[in-house]
Amino acid sequence: MFRNTADGRTTLEARARPGLVLAAAAVVTLQAVGAVAGLAPLLAVVELGRALLSPGPVDQDHVRAAVMVGAAGLFVRLLFTAASSGLGHVLDGHVQLALRRALAARLGRVPIGWFSRRRTGELAKVVGEDVSAVHPLIAHTPGELVSAFVVPLVSLIYLLTIDWRLTLITLTPVVLAVALVPLLMLPSRQREQEEYDAAMGRIASSVVEFVQGISVVKTFGGSGRAHRKFRAAADDFVSVFSRWVRGMSLVAAGMQLALSPPFVLVVVLTGGTAMITSGGMAPADLLPFLLLGLGLTAPVAALGHGFDDIQAARRAVGRIRDVLAVPSLPEPADPVAPQGHRVELRHVRFAYEPGHDVLRGVDLVLEPGTVTAVVGPSGSGKSTLVQLLPRFFDPTHGSVVLGGVDLRELGSRDLYGTVSFVFQDTSLLRASIADNIALAVPHAGLEDVVRAARLANVHDRVLELPRGYDTVIGEDAGLSGGEAQRIAIARALLADAPVLVLDEATAFADPQTEQAVRRALATLEGDRTMLVIAHRLETVADADTIVMLENGVIVEQGRPADLLARNGKLTAFWQARTSAIADEHEPTTA
Amino acid sequence: MIRTLLRVLGHEYATPMRRTLAMMTATAAVEGVLYALLVPILRALFGRTPADAWPWLIAFAAAVAVYAVLRYISDLSGMRVGTTMLRGMYHRLGDHLARLPIGWYTDRRVGDVSVMASRGLLAALGVMAHLLAPFISALVTPLTIVAVMLVLDWRLGLASLVAVPIVVVTQVRTARSMATVDAQRHDRDHEAAARVIEYLQAQPVLRAGGRTRERFGLLDDSLQHVERTSRRQTLSMLPGAVGLTLTVQAIFTVLLALGTYLALGGNIGAAEVLTILVLAARCADPLLSLSDIGAKLRGARSELDRLDTVLRTEPLPEPDEPIRPERHDVEFDAVTFRYGDRTVAENVSLSVPEGQRIAVVGPSGAGKSTLLQLLARFHDVDAGAVRVGGVDVRAIDTEVLMARIAIVFQDVYLFHGTIEENVRLGRPDASDAEVRAAATAARLDEVIERLPGGWAADVGEGGALLSGGERQRVSIARALLKDAPMVLLDEVTSALDPLNEAAVHEGIERLMAGRTVVMVAHRMRTVRRADRVALLDRGRIIAEGSHDELLSRGGTYADFWNVSTTPVAGDVG
C-alpha cells in the first residue's frame, strides 16, 4: 500500500514536472523582470522631484533621461508580464491535460470491482473540477507571488537606502495587519469554518434529494417535505454564513483598513512631515515613500487574498493523488497465454470486507461447449461469482483458472479477448451505433456489425433511426432500455469471445429482447463456455449443468433433469417461485 | 449584470441593493477626494514652510477616519444585502423548481441544477460580495482623481481624461468577446465531464476491447478540446488585458512627459506636478486590477445567466379557475405528444372507466411510459386532451391532480432517511397503525424484520442500501398509504429474484384493487388481470380489447406474447 502511494505520487509529479519546471522558470523570471521594470516610471518621478526641488538650475538632460528610462520600463513591464501570463496559462493547460490523461490511464487499470455507482460522480469530479482547481496554483500563483514579494522587496531595499527611519515607519501598517492575523485563526473561527462546511453539505444533499427525487416530491404533494427541507437547509446555511461573515468582519475590516492606501498615506505623511519639519530629511526624499511605500503592503494582502484558492488547490491535489495511488490490477510480468477455454474455479473464497465471506469455498468446472446456469436466492453470491470470471475482482483465496492459466497470470488482452459478458447496466457511449457495437472489436467491418445487430434483433430498429448505423446515440436519437440492451447484446455477439458470462435479469429487458437473446445464444455454435445467472425456468431446463448457490457455497449441482427429479433444494426453490407467480409462464392459446 | 441580478432576485431587493451600491460609490469617491488633500500638504512640505502642512495633515487624517467608517458601513451593508440575497435566491430557486413540470427534469438538468443550487449560487454571490466593492472603487476612485487633476491643472487633467473612453471601450469589448469563449469553455467542460462519466461506466466494455491501454479516443478528444478552449480563452483574454495595461501605462507616460515639459518650462509648480504624478501612480493599480476583477465577475455573471434561464422557464400553466373532478375515469382523447422532434404519442385515444384496469403493452420505445407521464401531467399534450372524470388535466389544480394519483415507478427514488420516513411520505398524517398496515400489505414487513434497525433502518442516499426489489416494496407501501383513487404503474422490466418478484406482485395486486389503474405491463400475469389491454407501437395504438379477445384475434398481439411464452413451465412444477 505504501509503495503504491509513493508510486501514485511519483506519477503525479512526473506527469506534471516538465510543465511545472518550465512554468516555474519562465513564468517567474518573466514576471520578475516585468514587475521590477514597472518600478522604473516611479523612480523617474522621484528623479524629476529631486531635480525640481533641488536648489539651483534644473539638470534638464538628467530629467529627460529619467523620463525615457521610465517609459522604457513601462514598455518592458507590459511585454514581460503579458508573456508571463500567457505562457503560464498555456502551460497550465498542458499540465491539466497531462493530469487528466494520467487519471484516465490509472482509472483504466484499477479493478472494475473498485468502481461503484456512487463513486462515478466523485471520480468524475476529480478528473474535472479538481484538476481545474489546480489552475491558480500553476497559472496565477507564481506570477502573483513574484509581484507580491519581489517588488516589495526591491522597493524596501531602495527605500532603506534613502531613509531607514521613515522606512520603518512606513512598515507599521504591515506590522499592524500581521499582528491581526492570529485573530483570524482562533479556535472559534475553526469551529465556525466547520459549521459552515457542514451547512453547505446539508444544502448540497438536500438539493440532490429535491431535484433527483422531484417526481416523488411532486407526486406526493407539491410543496412537500423535500421542498421544505431544502428551504430549511438554505435558511440554516444563510444564518451560519452570516455569522461566519460577521465573525470575520471586524478583524478583517481592521486588517483591510491597515493595508489600505489612505491609511498607509497617513502614516507616511505624518512620519515624513515630522522628519521634514525637524530638519531630519530632505523634502524630496518623501517622494519615493509616497510612490513605493504603498506597495510594501502587497505581500500581506496577497497572502490573505490568494490563501483560499491555494488551500482549495492543495485539497484538490490531495484528491488527485489519492486516485492516482489506487492500486491497479497487477498485470503479470510474463503473461501466459491460455490453452483452450475451460474455466475452473478452485476453492474460491471472496470477501468484499475482511471477515464477511460472500463466497465460501466454491469449486466449479465450466467445460467448453456447455451452458452452466447459476441459480439461488438473492444474496447467495451469484453475481459475485460471475464477476470473478472477467476479473472484476481477484478471489481472496483460491484461484480462477482459464485454459490452465490463473487469471492473475493472464495478460488483460488475452483475458478480455477470451471472456465476454453482458450484465453491467448497459453503457452506451455517445458515439455512433456502429461504433458502439464494434466497441470491443474496433476494426470490425460494417457487415460484421450489421450481422451482430441482426442476431440481436435490433437491426430493423437501427435502420429506422435518422442516420441508421451512423446515428449518434444521445444526440441524433435516444434509445429505450430494451433497445440499448440489444445493442449491448450485439456488442457481445460481435466480440465473439469463447467464454460468455450473462445475467438474465439485465439481459431480458422486454419480451423482444429476451427472444433476441435466446435466438442469438442458440446460434452461438461450437465449443463456447457459457455461464448464466438464470431467472427463467427455460434457461434452467436447457442448461447442461445447474449450480445452485446458497450462502456462498454450492448446495446442488448436476444436470437439470436429474436435479429436478431429485426433489432437492432446487426443486423446492423453484416451486416456491412458480407458486408465487403461478400464471406467468402459462402457454398461450394462439 | 446588476440588472440580471435584480431580475433573478425579484425587485423587492432593488432598494437595499441600490443603497449598498450608493454606499460603495460614496466610499470610493471619498477615497478619491481624500487624495486631493495631498496637494496642500505637499505644497507646504516642498515649499519654504513645511510646518504649514500640519493642519492639512490633520484634515487628511480626519478624512481617512471618515473613509474608514464609510468603508466599514458599506462592507457591512454589502454583507447584509448579500446574505439576504442569498436567502432570497435559494428560496426563489427552490419555489421555482417545485413548480417546474417533472418532464423538464432530464438527467442533464438534474445534474446542472444540483450544482447550481448548491455551490453555483454561493460562488456567484460570493464573487459579487467580494468583488463588487473593489470593482466600484477601481472605477470611481480614479474618476474622482481625474476630476481633482482637472482642477489642479486642466492640461494634465485633460490628458488623463483621454484614458476614460479607452478604458471603457476595451473593457466592454473584452467582456463581449470573452462571453463567447467563456460559454464555449463551459460547454467543453460539460462535455468532458460527461465523457469521463461515460468512460468510467463503460470500463468493463472498454477493457474487453482493449480500449483503455491506449488513450480512449472519445475521452481524449474531449480532454484536448478542453485544453484548446482554455488556450483560446487565454488568447482572447490577452488583448483586453494588454490593451488596458497599455492604455494605463501610455497615459502615465504622457503625464510624466507632459508634466516634466510643463515643469521645466516653469508653467506649473513643482508641488502640483509631483502631486499629480503621485495621484496618477495611485490610479494605475486599481485600473490594472479591472481586467482581473472583470474576468471573475464574468464567471459569476454566466452563473447568474444560467440561473436566470432556469427561473425564466415557464412552469406548466395553472388553471385560473380549477375544476375538481368528481369521478376518476380516465380518457385519452386523440392525444398527440412530441418530445423534441420525435412524436412519442400520435392520436392516442383510450378510455378507462372508474375502477377498471388498463394495461399498456408494446415493444420498448413504443411510448408506453409517456402515456403515464401525460396523465400525471409531467408534460402537456401537443394536441388532444387527457381527462380525469371528464375534466381536462390542464383544468385541474396540480396539487389536486397529484392527490388523486399514486405512482409506482420502475426506478424508485428513496430519500435519505429511515424506511418509515419514506413510507410515511405517502400520507404524512397517517397513524402508526396505518403505516404498519401499508407495510404489511406491501410485504415490506419482511424486509424490515431483516434489516438492522428495523423501521428506523437508514435506506442510504437514493435508497442505495436496499435492493431493487426492496425499494419497489417501499414504493408500493408508500402508494398504498396514500390511498389515491387512481394508480399509475410502470412495471419493472428486469427480473427480480423470485422472493422479491412474488412480494412485489402481491403488493401491486393489493394496490390496484378497486382503483382506476393505468399500467405499463411486461408480465403476462399482470396483463391477464387487466380489464383491457392496449397494444402500443411507435406511439400508436394498434390493438385494443381484453387479453383473451386480442389473443384469439391472433396477429401482432399474439406474436407479441408468443415470443416470451414458450411453454416450458408445464414441464416442471
Interface residues (C-beta under 8 A of the other chain):
Chain A: P41 L42 A44 V45 L48 G49 L52 L53 V58 Q60 V63 R64 V67 G70 A71 L74 F75 R77 L78 T81 A82 S85 G86 H89 V90 D92 G93 H94 Q96 L97 R100 R101 A104 A105 L107 G108 R109 I112 F115 R117 R118 T120 G121 L123 A124 V127 G128 S132 M200 I203 A204 S205 V207 V208 E209 F210 V211 Q212 G213 I214 S215 V216 V217 K218 T219 F220 G221 G222 S223 G224 R225 A226 H227 F230 R231 A234 D235 F237 V238 F241 S242 V245 R246 S249 A253 Q256 L257 S260 P261 P262 F263 L265 V266 L269 T270 G272 T273 I276 T277 P283 A284 L286 L287 L290 L291 L294 P377 S378 P390 F392 S412 R413 Y416 G417 V419 S420 F421 Q424 D425 S427 L429 R430 A431 L439 A440 V441 P442 R461 A477 G478 L479 S480 G481 G482 E483 A488 R491 A495 A497 E504 A505 T506 F508 A509 D510 P511 Q512 T513 E514 Q515 H535 R536 L537 E538 A541 L564 T571 F573 W574 Q575 A576 R577 T578 A580 I581 A582 D583 E584 H585 E586 P587 T588 T589 A590
Chain B: E31 L34 Y35 L38 I41 L45 F46 P50 A51 A53 W54 L57 F60 A61 A63 V64 Y67 A68 R71 Y72 D75 L76 M79 R80 G82 T83 L86 R87 Y90 H91 G94 D95 L97 A98 R99 I102 Y105 V110 V113 S114 A117 S118 R119 L122 D189 A192 A193 A194 R195 V196 I197 E198 Y199 L200 Q201 A202 Q203 P204 V205 L206 R207 A208 G209 G210 R211 T212 R213 R215 F216 L218 L219 D220 L223 Q224 V226 E227 R228 S230 R231 Q233 T234 L235 L238 A241 V242 T245 L246 Q249 F252 T253 L256 A257 G259 T260 A263 L264 A270 V273 L274 L277 V278 A281 R282 R342 P363 S364 G365 A376 F378 T398 E399 M402 A403 I405 A406 I407 F409 Y413 L414 F415 H416 L425 G426 P428 E461 G462 A464 S467 G469 R478 K482 T493 S494 A495 L496 D497 P498 L499 N500 E501 A502 H505 E506 H522 R523 M524 R525 R528 L551 S552 G554 A558 F560 W561 N562 V563 S564 T565 T566 P567 V568 A569 G570 D571 V572 G573
